Amino acid sequence: MDCIFCKIANGEIPSNKVYEDDKILAFYDLNPQAKVHVLVIPKNHISCADEINEANCNDIAHIFVKIPGIARLAGIKNGYRVITNCGEDGCQSVKHLHYHVLGGEKLSEKMA
């Protein structure tokens, strides 16, 4: 598989890590859309939200348990937004499930 996020999770490509454990990796986005922009990925390859199922849902739950601490580690203090894109029409650029954690400033109320 030629997945850039799998390569990052496996340490084959360096990243600016915020948090890592045996199930997930959080790192700063190279093209930030906010003052603080962290990506949180499961280490196991899941293409997008359409592939979340009974077998992998514990990894996804783990991500959401860890996001508040990851936001604090990244310096976000006054709230944040969590976004995932799924599929072509959802503008998913990397076909590995990932959550954008955006914050560090007042975000626009507009989602587009």
Steps between C-alpha positions, in 0.01 A plus 500: 500500500630844408325705769686808621329495841587131549861592422486786752344269763773241435777759535605475135420869446573753776228712656475767765330283763264632763399163648551130430395174660455145373171582319524858374734775387440875513722740309497856367355548151752625244233727345326648806150640459502663846758631747518146640420212264567145617417178316403195705517161327445140597817297447295224341404593145135598463427676172228736622198527731308265269727217620440540872348176625469276807854369453671842502259729689702471824794670326270784394356532852858514630571794269208695643599419858849636427408811294446733803849420632653530153338843462651608834844364402479705179426814701130530424332659800163646406329241282562321173332341199532135395442418133536195280454489124370190325523422131546713192203732555609543864843617374693217669856552377668202673312170493579419864245603760620812680349762724595866475517673838490875436536773759729750664284788378135594446386287205252612240145382548496412130602146416594576139 
